[in-house]
Protein backbone atom coordinates (compact mmCIF):
# COMPACT_ATOMS: atom_id res chain seq x y z
CA UNK A 1 0.00 0.00 0.00
CA UNK A 2 3.01 2.30 0.20
CA UNK A 3 3.08 5.58 2.08
CA UNK A 4 -0.22 6.99 0.85
CA UNK A 5 -3.14 8.21 2.92
CA UNK A 6 -6.82 8.35 2.07
CA UNK A 7 -10.13 6.49 2.43
CA UNK A 8 -9.19 3.62 0.12
CA UNK A 9 -5.92 2.89 1.92
CA UNK A 10 -7.68 3.17 5.28
CA UNK A 11 -10.36 0.67 4.21
CA UNK A 12 -7.75 -1.76 2.89
CA UNK A 13 -5.81 -1.56 6.14
CA UNK A 14 -8.91 -2.14 8.21
CA UNK A 15 -9.77 -5.20 6.14
CA UNK A 16 -6.40 -6.75 7.07
CA UNK A 17 -7.36 -6.88 10.75
CA UNK A 18 -11.15 -7.02 10.67
CA UNK A 19 -11.73 -10.69 11.48
CA UNK A 20 -9.09 -10.81 14.20
CA UNK A 21 -10.20 -7.59 15.87
CA UNK A 22 -13.88 -8.56 15.75
CA UNK A 23 -12.97 -11.77 17.56
CA UNK A 24 -11.09 -9.75 20.21
CA UNK A 25 -14.14 -7.50 20.64
CA UNK A 26 -16.23 -10.57 21.47
CA UNK A 27 -13.67 -11.73 24.03
CA UNK A 28 -13.09 -8.41 25.83
CA UNK A 29 -16.24 -6.44 26.71
CA UNK A 30 -16.12 -2.91 28.03
CA UNK A 31 -15.70 -2.41 31.76
CA UNK A 32 -17.47 0.97 31.60
CA UNK A 33 -18.95 2.81 28.64
CA UNK A 34 -19.36 6.52 27.86
CA UNK A 35 -18.04 7.93 31.11
CA UNK A 36 -18.31 11.73 30.94
CA UNK A 37 -15.17 13.72 31.67
CA UNK A 38 -16.58 17.10 30.59
CA UNK A 39 -19.68 18.89 29.33
CA UNK A 40 -19.31 18.44 25.57
CA UNK A 41 -20.95 15.36 23.96
CA UNK A 42 -17.47 14.36 22.74
CA UNK A 43 -16.16 14.32 26.31
CA UNK A 44 -16.68 10.59 26.71
CA UNK A 45 -14.40 7.64 27.40
CA UNK A 46 -14.63 3.86 27.69
CA UNK A 47 -12.72 1.58 30.06
CA UNK A 48 -11.60 -1.99 29.41
CA UNK A 49 -10.21 -4.52 31.86
CA UNK A 50 -11.10 -6.37 35.02
CA UNK A 51 -10.40 -5.26 38.60
CA UNK A 52 -7.83 -7.41 40.36
CA UNK A 53 -6.29 -7.85 43.79
CA UNK A 54 -3.68 -5.14 43.05
CA UNK A 55 -4.07 -1.82 41.18
CA UNK A 56 -3.16 -2.12 37.50
CA UNK A 57 -1.34 0.18 35.05
CA UNK A 58 -3.69 2.37 33.02
CA UNK A 59 -3.16 2.95 29.29
CA UNK A 60 -5.07 5.99 27.97
CA UNK A 61 -5.42 5.95 24.17
CA UNK A 62 -6.02 9.09 22.08
CA UNK A 63 -7.12 8.30 18.52
CA UNK A 64 -6.00 9.94 15.29
CA UNK A 65 -8.04 11.37 12.44
CA UNK A 66 -6.29 14.46 11.09
CA UNK A 67 -7.83 16.63 13.84
CA UNK A 68 -11.26 16.46 12.17
CA UNK A 69 -12.52 12.90 12.58
CA UNK A 70 -12.19 9.71 14.60
CA UNK A 71 -14.00 7.91 17.38
CA UNK A 72 -13.19 5.75 20.38
CA UNK A 73 -15.08 2.83 18.83
CA UNK A 74 -17.14 0.26 20.65
CA UNK A 75 -18.82 -3.09 20.13
CA UNK A 76 -19.46 -2.73 16.40
CA UNK A 77 -16.59 -0.43 15.45
CA UNK A 78 -13.43 -2.10 16.77
CA UNK A 79 -10.96 0.52 15.50
CA UNK A 80 -9.38 2.45 18.41
CA UNK A 81 -11.36 0.40 20.94
CA UNK A 82 -8.92 -2.41 20.10
CA UNK A 83 -6.14 -0.56 21.93
CA UNK A 84 -8.18 -0.58 25.13
CA UNK A 85 -8.95 -4.27 24.64
CA UNK A 86 -5.26 -5.00 24.07
CA UNK A 87 -4.49 -3.31 27.40
CA UNK A 88 -7.16 -5.37 29.14
CA UNK A 89 -5.84 -8.61 27.65
CA UNK A 90 -2.39 -7.78 29.04
CA UNK A 91 -3.84 -7.34 32.51
CA UNK A 92 -3.98 -3.53 32.50
CA UNK A 93 -6.89 -1.09 32.48
CA UNK A 94 -7.39 0.44 29.03
CA UNK A 95 -9.08 3.80 28.53
CA UNK A 96 -10.08 5.07 25.07
CA UNK A 97 -11.26 8.67 24.79
CA UNK A 98 -13.12 10.90 22.39
CA UNK A 99 -12.20 14.57 22.13
CA UNK A 100 -13.58 17.66 20.39
CA UNK A 101 -12.82 17.92 16.67
CA UNK A 102 -11.82 20.72 14.31
CA UNK A 103 -12.90 22.90 12.62
CA UNK A 104 -15.58 23.52 15.24
CA UNK A 105 -13.01 23.22 18.01
CA UNK A 106 -9.57 24.51 17.11
CA UNK A 107 -6.25 24.62 19.00
CA UNK A 108 -5.83 24.04 21.93
CA UNK A 109 -9.05 22.04 22.32
CA UNK A 110 -7.33 18.67 21.78
CA UNK A 111 -4.73 19.11 24.48
CA UNK A 112 -7.32 20.56 26.85
CA UNK A 113 -9.47 17.47 26.39
CA UNK A 114 -6.56 15.07 26.87
CA UNK A 115 -5.72 16.83 30.12
CA UNK A 116 -9.32 16.78 31.32
CA UNK A 117 -9.67 13.08 30.48
CA UNK A 118 -6.42 12.17 32.23
CA UNK A 119 -7.40 14.07 35.36
CA UNK A 120 -10.85 12.46 35.39
CA UNK A 121 -9.34 9.00 34.91
CA UNK A 122 -6.90 9.68 37.73
CA UNK A 123 -9.82 10.52 40.01
CA UNK A 124 -12.03 7.51 39.20
CA UNK A 125 -9.86 4.66 37.90
CA UNK A 126 -9.03 3.39 41.37
CA UNK A 127 -12.63 2.23 41.72
CA UNK A 128 -12.22 0.20 38.49
CA UNK A 129 -8.98 -1.49 39.55
CA UNK A 130 -6.51 0.97 38.01
CA UNK A 131 -3.50 2.61 39.60
CA UNK A 132 -3.67 6.44 39.34
CA UNK A 133 0.11 6.57 39.84
CA UNK A 134 0.73 4.46 36.73
CA UNK A 135 -1.23 6.22 34.00
CA UNK A 136 0.44 6.17 30.59
CA UNK A 137 -0.92 8.30 27.72
CA UNK A 138 -0.63 6.91 24.18
CA UNK A 139 -1.64 8.77 21.02
CA UNK A 140 -1.39 8.08 17.32
CA UNK A 141 -1.13 10.71 14.54
CA UNK A 142 -3.32 13.65 15.63
CA UNK A 143 -3.72 11.86 18.95
CA UNK A 144 0.06 11.90 19.40
CA UNK A 145 0.00 15.64 18.69
CA UNK A 146 -2.64 16.14 21.37
CA UNK A 147 -0.67 14.10 23.91
CA UNK A 148 2.49 16.08 23.10
CA UNK A 149 0.51 19.33 23.36
CA UNK A 150 -0.86 18.19 26.72
CA UNK A 151 2.77 17.97 27.89
CA UNK A 152 3.22 21.58 26.80
CA UNK A 153 0.01 22.78 28.43
CA UNK A 154 0.69 20.97 31.71
CA UNK A 155 4.11 21.87 33.12
CA UNK A 156 3.62 19.47 36.04
CA UNK A 157 2.46 16.60 33.76
CA UNK A 158 4.76 14.15 35.55
CA UNK A 159 2.40 14.42 38.53
CA UNK A 160 -0.52 13.22 36.37
CA UNK A 161 1.03 10.58 34.10
CA UNK A 162 3.96 8.21 34.46
CA UNK A 163 4.92 8.14 30.78
CA UNK A 164 3.81 8.81 27.20
CA UNK A 165 3.83 6.79 23.98
CA UNK A 166 3.82 8.83 20.75
CA UNK A 167 3.02 7.00 17.51
CA UNK A 168 3.52 8.73 14.14
CA UNK A 169 3.05 12.25 15.44
CA UNK A 170 3.84 15.78 14.28
CA UNK A 171 5.69 17.88 16.83
CA UNK A 172 6.69 21.08 15.02
CA UNK A 173 9.85 20.21 13.10
CA UNK A 174 8.19 20.49 9.67
CA UNK A 175 5.80 23.14 8.28
CA UNK A 176 2.08 22.51 8.54
CA UNK A 177 -0.10 22.06 5.48
CA UNK A 178 -3.58 23.27 4.61
CA UNK A 179 -5.22 20.32 6.36
CA UNK A 180 -3.52 21.18 9.65
CA UNK A 181 -4.78 24.76 9.43
CA UNK A 182 -8.27 23.45 10.14
CA UNK A 183 -7.03 22.92 13.69
CA UNK A 184 -4.15 25.39 14.12
CA UNK A 185 -5.41 28.30 12.04
CA UNK A 186 -3.07 30.27 9.77
CA UNK A 187 0.32 28.68 9.14
CA UNK A 188 2.06 31.82 10.39
CA UNK A 189 0.76 31.14 13.91
CA UNK A 190 1.87 27.50 14.01
CA UNK A 191 5.39 27.92 15.43
CA UNK A 192 3.90 29.45 18.59
CA UNK A 193 1.42 26.56 18.98
CA UNK A 194 3.50 23.49 18.10
CA UNK A 195 4.41 21.14 21.00
CA UNK A 196 8.06 20.89 19.87
CA UNK A 197 9.67 22.40 22.97
CA UNK A 198 7.60 20.32 25.38
CA UNK A 199 8.25 16.98 23.73
CA UNK A 200 11.92 17.82 23.19
CA UNK A 201 12.60 18.94 26.75
CA UNK A 202 10.33 16.88 28.99
CA UNK A 203 11.96 14.55 31.52
CA UNK A 204 8.91 12.30 31.40
CA UNK A 205 9.73 8.78 30.11
CA UNK A 206 8.85 8.59 26.41
CA UNK A 207 8.42 5.84 23.85
CA UNK A 208 8.41 7.32 20.34
CA UNK A 209 7.65 5.31 17.19
CA UNK A 210 7.03 5.73 13.49
CA UNK A 211 6.19 3.28 10.72
CA UNK A 212 8.43 2.08 7.92
CA UNK A 213 5.78 3.31 5.47
CA UNK A 214 4.72 6.48 7.26
CA UNK A 215 4.48 9.47 4.90
CA UNK A 216 7.78 11.29 4.54
CA UNK A 217 6.76 14.19 6.76
CA UNK A 218 6.06 11.90 9.71
CA UNK A 219 9.38 10.15 9.24
CA UNK A 220 11.17 13.52 9.10
CA UNK A 221 9.48 14.53 12.36
CA UNK A 222 10.56 11.30 14.04
CA UNK A 223 14.19 11.68 12.96
CA UNK A 224 14.29 15.36 13.95
CA UNK A 225 12.86 14.59 17.39
CA UNK A 226 15.44 11.85 17.95
CA UNK A 227 18.27 14.21 16.99
CA UNK A 228 16.86 17.05 19.10
CA UNK A 229 16.51 14.83 22.15
CA UNK A 230 20.08 13.57 21.68
CA UNK A 231 21.41 17.11 21.46
CA UNK A 232 19.49 18.37 24.48
CA UNK A 233 19.72 15.34 26.79
CA UNK A 234 22.82 13.52 25.61
CA UNK A 235 20.66 10.50 24.88
CA UNK A 236 17.59 9.59 22.83
CA UNK A 237 14.24 8.44 24.20
CA UNK A 238 13.12 4.87 23.85
CA UNK A 239 12.19 4.61 20.19
CA UNK A 240 11.51 2.26 17.31
CA UNK A 241 10.64 2.13 13.63
CA UNK A 242 7.92 -0.44 12.98
CA UNK A 243 8.79 -2.60 9.94
CA UNK A 244 6.00 -3.56 7.55
CA UNK A 245 3.54 -0.98 8.90
CA UNK A 246 2.10 2.26 7.58
CA UNK A 247 0.49 5.30 9.18
CA UNK A 248 -2.89 3.67 9.67
CA UNK A 249 -1.76 0.27 10.87
CA UNK A 250 0.53 1.64 13.59
CA UNK A 251 -2.38 1.70 16.06
CA UNK A 252 -4.86 -0.39 14.11
CA UNK A 253 -2.88 -3.61 14.52
CA UNK A 254 -2.59 -3.37 18.31
CA UNK A 255 -4.46 -6.34 19.75
CA UNK A 256 -3.70 -8.52 16.72
CA UNK A 257 -1.27 -11.44 16.52
CA UNK A 258 1.48 -8.99 15.53
CA UNK A 259 2.64 -8.21 19.06
CA UNK A 260 5.97 -6.47 18.34
CA UNK A 261 4.78 -2.96 19.22
CA UNK A 262 2.61 -4.30 22.03
CA UNK A 263 5.68 -5.92 23.58
CA UNK A 264 7.63 -2.65 23.30
CA UNK A 265 4.82 -0.79 25.05
CA UNK A 266 4.68 -3.47 27.75
CA UNK A 267 8.43 -3.28 28.34
CA UNK A 268 8.21 0.50 28.51
CA UNK A 269 5.46 0.34 31.15
CA UNK A 270 7.24 -2.35 33.15
CA UNK A 271 10.43 -0.25 33.24
CA UNK A 272 8.75 2.92 34.50
CA UNK A 273 10.09 4.09 37.86
C-alpha positions as a Markdown table, in Angstrom:
| # | Residue | x | y | z |
|---|---|---|---|---|
| 1 | Unk | 0.0 | 0.0 | 0.0 |
| 2 | Unk | 3.0 | 2.3 | 0.2 |
| 3 | Unk | 3.1 | 5.6 | 2.1 |
| 4 | Unk | -0.2 | 7.0 | 0.9 |
| 5 | Unk | -3.1 | 8.2 | 2.9 |
| 6 | Unk | -6.8 | 8.3 | 2.1 |
| 7 | Unk | -10.1 | 6.5 | 2.4 |
| 8 | Unk | -9.2 | 3.6 | 0.1 |
| 9 | Unk | -5.9 | 2.9 | 1.9 |
| 10 | Unk | -7.7 | 3.2 | 5.3 |
| 11 | Unk | -10.4 | 0.7 | 4.2 |
| 12 | Unk | -7.8 | -1.8 | 2.9 |
| 13 | Unk | -5.8 | -1.6 | 6.1 |
| 14 | Unk | -8.9 | -2.1 | 8.2 |
| 15 | Unk | -9.8 | -5.2 | 6.1 |
| 16 | Unk | -6.4 | -6.8 | 7.1 |
| 17 | Unk | -7.4 | -6.9 | 10.8 |
| 18 | Unk | -11.1 | -7.0 | 10.7 |
| 19 | Unk | -11.7 | -10.7 | 11.5 |
| 20 | Unk | -9.1 | -10.8 | 14.2 |
| 21 | Unk | -10.2 | -7.6 | 15.9 |
| 22 | Unk | -13.9 | -8.6 | 15.8 |
| 23 | Unk | -13.0 | -11.8 | 17.6 |
| 24 | Unk | -11.1 | -9.8 | 20.2 |
| 25 | Unk | -14.1 | -7.5 | 20.6 |
| 26 | Unk | -16.2 | -10.6 | 21.5 |
| 27 | Unk | -13.7 | -11.7 | 24.0 |
| 28 | Unk | -13.1 | -8.4 | 25.8 |
| 29 | Unk | -16.2 | -6.4 | 26.7 |
| 30 | Unk | -16.1 | -2.9 | 28.0 |
| 31 | Unk | -15.7 | -2.4 | 31.8 |
| 32 | Unk | -17.5 | 1.0 | 31.6 |
| 33 | Unk | -19.0 | 2.8 | 28.6 |
| 34 | Unk | -19.4 | 6.5 | 27.9 |
| 35 | Unk | -18.0 | 7.9 | 31.1 |
| 36 | Unk | -18.3 | 11.7 | 30.9 |
| 37 | Unk | -15.2 | 13.7 | 31.7 |
| 38 | Unk | -16.6 | 17.1 | 30.6 |
| 39 | Unk | -19.7 | 18.9 | 29.3 |
| 40 | Unk | -19.3 | 18.4 | 25.6 |
| 41 | Unk | -20.9 | 15.4 | 24.0 |
| 42 | Unk | -17.5 | 14.4 | 22.7 |
| 43 | Unk | -16.2 | 14.3 | 26.3 |
| 44 | Unk | -16.7 | 10.6 | 26.7 |
| 45 | Unk | -14.4 | 7.6 | 27.4 |
| 46 | Unk | -14.6 | 3.9 | 27.7 |
| 47 | Unk | -12.7 | 1.6 | 30.1 |
| 48 | Unk | -11.6 | -2.0 | 29.4 |
| 49 | Unk | -10.2 | -4.5 | 31.9 |
| 50 | Unk | -11.1 | -6.4 | 35.0 |
| 51 | Unk | -10.4 | -5.3 | 38.6 |
| 52 | Unk | -7.8 | -7.4 | 40.4 |
| 53 | Unk | -6.3 | -7.8 | 43.8 |
| 54 | Unk | -3.7 | -5.1 | 43.0 |
| 55 | Unk | -4.1 | -1.8 | 41.2 |
| 56 | Unk | -3.2 | -2.1 | 37.5 |
| 57 | Unk | -1.3 | 0.2 | 35.1 |
| 58 | Unk | -3.7 | 2.4 | 33.0 |
| 59 | Unk | -3.2 | 2.9 | 29.3 |
| 60 | Unk | -5.1 | 6.0 | 28.0 |
| 61 | Unk | -5.4 | 5.9 | 24.2 |
| 62 | Unk | -6.0 | 9.1 | 22.1 |
| 63 | Unk | -7.1 | 8.3 | 18.5 |
| 64 | Unk | -6.0 | 9.9 | 15.3 |
| 65 | Unk | -8.0 | 11.4 | 12.4 |
| 66 | Unk | -6.3 | 14.5 | 11.1 |
| 67 | Unk | -7.8 | 16.6 | 13.8 |
| 68 | Unk | -11.3 | 16.5 | 12.2 |
| 69 | Unk | -12.5 | 12.9 | 12.6 |
| 70 | Unk | -12.2 | 9.7 | 14.6 |
| 71 | Unk | -14.0 | 7.9 | 17.4 |
| 72 | Unk | -13.2 | 5.7 | 20.4 |
| 73 | Unk | -15.1 | 2.8 | 18.8 |
| 74 | Unk | -17.1 | 0.3 | 20.6 |
| 75 | Unk | -18.8 | -3.1 | 20.1 |
| 76 | Unk | -19.5 | -2.7 | 16.4 |
| 77 | Unk | -16.6 | -0.4 | 15.5 |
| 78 | Unk | -13.4 | -2.1 | 16.8 |
| 79 | Unk | -11.0 | 0.5 | 15.5 |
| 80 | Unk | -9.4 | 2.5 | 18.4 |
| 81 | Unk | -11.4 | 0.4 | 20.9 |
| 82 | Unk | -8.9 | -2.4 | 20.1 |
| 83 | Unk | -6.1 | -0.6 | 21.9 |
| 84 | Unk | -8.2 | -0.6 | 25.1 |
| 85 | Unk | -8.9 | -4.3 | 24.6 |
| 86 | Unk | -5.3 | -5.0 | 24.1 |
| 87 | Unk | -4.5 | -3.3 | 27.4 |
| 88 | Unk | -7.2 | -5.4 | 29.1 |
| 89 | Unk | -5.8 | -8.6 | 27.7 |
| 90 | Unk | -2.4 | -7.8 | 29.0 |
| 91 | Unk | -3.8 | -7.3 | 32.5 |
| 92 | Unk | -4.0 | -3.5 | 32.5 |
| 93 | Unk | -6.9 | -1.1 | 32.5 |
| 94 | Unk | -7.4 | 0.4 | 29.0 |
| 95 | Unk | -9.1 | 3.8 | 28.5 |
| 96 | Unk | -10.1 | 5.1 | 25.1 |
| 97 | Unk | -11.3 | 8.7 | 24.8 |
| 98 | Unk | -13.1 | 10.9 | 22.4 |
| 99 | Unk | -12.2 | 14.6 | 22.1 |
| 100 | Unk | -13.6 | 17.7 | 20.4 |
| 101 | Unk | -12.8 | 17.9 | 16.7 |
| 102 | Unk | -11.8 | 20.7 | 14.3 |
| 103 | Unk | -12.9 | 22.9 | 12.6 |
| 104 | Unk | -15.6 | 23.5 | 15.2 |
| 105 | Unk | -13.0 | 23.2 | 18.0 |
| 106 | Unk | -9.6 | 24.5 | 17.1 |
| 107 | Unk | -6.2 | 24.6 | 19.0 |
| 108 | Unk | -5.8 | 24.0 | 21.9 |
| 109 | Unk | -9.1 | 22.0 | 22.3 |
| 110 | Unk | -7.3 | 18.7 | 21.8 |
| 111 | Unk | -4.7 | 19.1 | 24.5 |
| 112 | Unk | -7.3 | 20.6 | 26.9 |
| 113 | Unk | -9.5 | 17.5 | 26.4 |
| 114 | Unk | -6.6 | 15.1 | 26.9 |
| 115 | Unk | -5.7 | 16.8 | 30.1 |
| 116 | Unk | -9.3 | 16.8 | 31.3 |
| 117 | Unk | -9.7 | 13.1 | 30.5 |
| 118 | Unk | -6.4 | 12.2 | 32.2 |
| 119 | Unk | -7.4 | 14.1 | 35.4 |
| 120 | Unk | -10.8 | 12.5 | 35.4 |
| 121 | Unk | -9.3 | 9.0 | 34.9 |
| 122 | Unk | -6.9 | 9.7 | 37.7 |
| 123 | Unk | -9.8 | 10.5 | 40.0 |
| 124 | Unk | -12.0 | 7.5 | 39.2 |
| 125 | Unk | -9.9 | 4.7 | 37.9 |
| 126 | Unk | -9.0 | 3.4 | 41.4 |
| 127 | Unk | -12.6 | 2.2 | 41.7 |
| 128 | Unk | -12.2 | 0.2 | 38.5 |
| 129 | Unk | -9.0 | -1.5 | 39.6 |
| 130 | Unk | -6.5 | 1.0 | 38.0 |
| 131 | Unk | -3.5 | 2.6 | 39.6 |
| 132 | Unk | -3.7 | 6.4 | 39.3 |
| 133 | Unk | 0.1 | 6.6 | 39.8 |
| 134 | Unk | 0.7 | 4.5 | 36.7 |
| 135 | Unk | -1.2 | 6.2 | 34.0 |
| 136 | Unk | 0.4 | 6.2 | 30.6 |
| 137 | Unk | -0.9 | 8.3 | 27.7 |
| 138 | Unk | -0.6 | 6.9 | 24.2 |
| 139 | Unk | -1.6 | 8.8 | 21.0 |
| 140 | Unk | -1.4 | 8.1 | 17.3 |
| 141 | Unk | -1.1 | 10.7 | 14.5 |
| 142 | Unk | -3.3 | 13.7 | 15.6 |
| 143 | Unk | -3.7 | 11.9 | 18.9 |
| 144 | Unk | 0.1 | 11.9 | 19.4 |
| 145 | Unk | 0.0 | 15.6 | 18.7 |
| 146 | Unk | -2.6 | 16.1 | 21.4 |
| 147 | Unk | -0.7 | 14.1 | 23.9 |
| 148 | Unk | 2.5 | 16.1 | 23.1 |
| 149 | Unk | 0.5 | 19.3 | 23.4 |
| 150 | Unk | -0.9 | 18.2 | 26.7 |
| 151 | Unk | 2.8 | 18.0 | 27.9 |
| 152 | Unk | 3.2 | 21.6 | 26.8 |
| 153 | Unk | 0.0 | 22.8 | 28.4 |
| 154 | Unk | 0.7 | 21.0 | 31.7 |
| 155 | Unk | 4.1 | 21.9 | 33.1 |
| 156 | Unk | 3.6 | 19.5 | 36.0 |
| 157 | Unk | 2.5 | 16.6 | 33.8 |
| 158 | Unk | 4.8 | 14.2 | 35.5 |
| 159 | Unk | 2.4 | 14.4 | 38.5 |
| 160 | Unk | -0.5 | 13.2 | 36.4 |
| 161 | Unk | 1.0 | 10.6 | 34.1 |
| 162 | Unk | 4.0 | 8.2 | 34.5 |
| 163 | Unk | 4.9 | 8.1 | 30.8 |
| 164 | Unk | 3.8 | 8.8 | 27.2 |
| 165 | Unk | 3.8 | 6.8 | 24.0 |
| 166 | Unk | 3.8 | 8.8 | 20.7 |
| 167 | Unk | 3.0 | 7.0 | 17.5 |
| 168 | Unk | 3.5 | 8.7 | 14.1 |
| 169 | Unk | 3.0 | 12.3 | 15.4 |
| 170 | Unk | 3.8 | 15.8 | 14.3 |
| 171 | Unk | 5.7 | 17.9 | 16.8 |
| 172 | Unk | 6.7 | 21.1 | 15.0 |
| 173 | Unk | 9.9 | 20.2 | 13.1 |
| 174 | Unk | 8.2 | 20.5 | 9.7 |
| 175 | Unk | 5.8 | 23.1 | 8.3 |
| 176 | Unk | 2.1 | 22.5 | 8.5 |
| 177 | Unk | -0.1 | 22.1 | 5.5 |
| 178 | Unk | -3.6 | 23.3 | 4.6 |
| 179 | Unk | -5.2 | 20.3 | 6.4 |
| 180 | Unk | -3.5 | 21.2 | 9.6 |
| 181 | Unk | -4.8 | 24.8 | 9.4 |
| 182 | Unk | -8.3 | 23.4 | 10.1 |
| 183 | Unk | -7.0 | 22.9 | 13.7 |
| 184 | Unk | -4.2 | 25.4 | 14.1 |
| 185 | Unk | -5.4 | 28.3 | 12.0 |
| 186 | Unk | -3.1 | 30.3 | 9.8 |
| 187 | Unk | 0.3 | 28.7 | 9.1 |
| 188 | Unk | 2.1 | 31.8 | 10.4 |
| 189 | Unk | 0.8 | 31.1 | 13.9 |
| 190 | Unk | 1.9 | 27.5 | 14.0 |
| 191 | Unk | 5.4 | 27.9 | 15.4 |
| 192 | Unk | 3.9 | 29.4 | 18.6 |
| 193 | Unk | 1.4 | 26.6 | 19.0 |
| 194 | Unk | 3.5 | 23.5 | 18.1 |
| 195 | Unk | 4.4 | 21.1 | 21.0 |
| 196 | Unk | 8.1 | 20.9 | 19.9 |
| 197 | Unk | 9.7 | 22.4 | 23.0 |
| 198 | Unk | 7.6 | 20.3 | 25.4 |
| 199 | Unk | 8.2 | 17.0 | 23.7 |
| 200 | Unk | 11.9 | 17.8 | 23.2 |
| 201 | Unk | 12.6 | 18.9 | 26.8 |
| 202 | Unk | 10.3 | 16.9 | 29.0 |
| 203 | Unk | 12.0 | 14.6 | 31.5 |
| 204 | Unk | 8.9 | 12.3 | 31.4 |
| 205 | Unk | 9.7 | 8.8 | 30.1 |
| 206 | Unk | 8.8 | 8.6 | 26.4 |
| 207 | Unk | 8.4 | 5.8 | 23.8 |
| 208 | Unk | 8.4 | 7.3 | 20.3 |
| 209 | Unk | 7.7 | 5.3 | 17.2 |
| 210 | Unk | 7.0 | 5.7 | 13.5 |
| 211 | Unk | 6.2 | 3.3 | 10.7 |
| 212 | Unk | 8.4 | 2.1 | 7.9 |
| 213 | Unk | 5.8 | 3.3 | 5.5 |
| 214 | Unk | 4.7 | 6.5 | 7.3 |
| 215 | Unk | 4.5 | 9.5 | 4.9 |
| 216 | Unk | 7.8 | 11.3 | 4.5 |
| 217 | Unk | 6.8 | 14.2 | 6.8 |
| 218 | Unk | 6.1 | 11.9 | 9.7 |
| 219 | Unk | 9.4 | 10.2 | 9.2 |
| 220 | Unk | 11.2 | 13.5 | 9.1 |
| 221 | Unk | 9.5 | 14.5 | 12.4 |
| 222 | Unk | 10.6 | 11.3 | 14.0 |
| 223 | Unk | 14.2 | 11.7 | 13.0 |
| 224 | Unk | 14.3 | 15.4 | 13.9 |
| 225 | Unk | 12.9 | 14.6 | 17.4 |
| 226 | Unk | 15.4 | 11.8 | 18.0 |
| 227 | Unk | 18.3 | 14.2 | 17.0 |
| 228 | Unk | 16.9 | 17.1 | 19.1 |
| 229 | Unk | 16.5 | 14.8 | 22.1 |
| 230 | Unk | 20.1 | 13.6 | 21.7 |
| 231 | Unk | 21.4 | 17.1 | 21.5 |
| 232 | Unk | 19.5 | 18.4 | 24.5 |
| 233 | Unk | 19.7 | 15.3 | 26.8 |
| 234 | Unk | 22.8 | 13.5 | 25.6 |
| 235 | Unk | 20.7 | 10.5 | 24.9 |
| 236 | Unk | 17.6 | 9.6 | 22.8 |
| 237 | Unk | 14.2 | 8.4 | 24.2 |
| 238 | Unk | 13.1 | 4.9 | 23.9 |
| 239 | Unk | 12.2 | 4.6 | 20.2 |
| 240 | Unk | 11.5 | 2.3 | 17.3 |
| 241 | Unk | 10.6 | 2.1 | 13.6 |
| 242 | Unk | 7.9 | -0.4 | 13.0 |
| 243 | Unk | 8.8 | -2.6 | 9.9 |
| 244 | Unk | 6.0 | -3.6 | 7.6 |
| 245 | Unk | 3.5 | -1.0 | 8.9 |
| 246 | Unk | 2.1 | 2.3 | 7.6 |
| 247 | Unk | 0.5 | 5.3 | 9.2 |
| 248 | Unk | -2.9 | 3.7 | 9.7 |
| 249 | Unk | -1.8 | 0.3 | 10.9 |
| 250 | Unk | 0.5 | 1.6 | 13.6 |
| 251 | Unk | -2.4 | 1.7 | 16.1 |
| 252 | Unk | -4.9 | -0.4 | 14.1 |
| 253 | Unk | -2.9 | -3.6 | 14.5 |
| 254 | Unk | -2.6 | -3.4 | 18.3 |
| 255 | Unk | -4.5 | -6.3 | 19.7 |
| 256 | Unk | -3.7 | -8.5 | 16.7 |
| 257 | Unk | -1.3 | -11.4 | 16.5 |
| 258 | Unk | 1.5 | -9.0 | 15.5 |
| 259 | Unk | 2.6 | -8.2 | 19.1 |
| 260 | Unk | 6.0 | -6.5 | 18.3 |
| 261 | Unk | 4.8 | -3.0 | 19.2 |
| 262 | Unk | 2.6 | -4.3 | 22.0 |
| 263 | Unk | 5.7 | -5.9 | 23.6 |
| 264 | Unk | 7.6 | -2.7 | 23.3 |
| 265 | Unk | 4.8 | -0.8 | 25.0 |
| 266 | Unk | 4.7 | -3.5 | 27.8 |
| 267 | Unk | 8.4 | -3.3 | 28.3 |
| 268 | Unk | 8.2 | 0.5 | 28.5 |
| 269 | Unk | 5.5 | 0.3 | 31.1 |
| 270 | Unk | 7.2 | -2.4 | 33.1 |
| 271 | Unk | 10.4 | -0.2 | 33.2 |
| 272 | Unk | 8.7 | 2.9 | 34.5 |
| 273 | Unk | 10.1 | 4.1 | 37.9 |
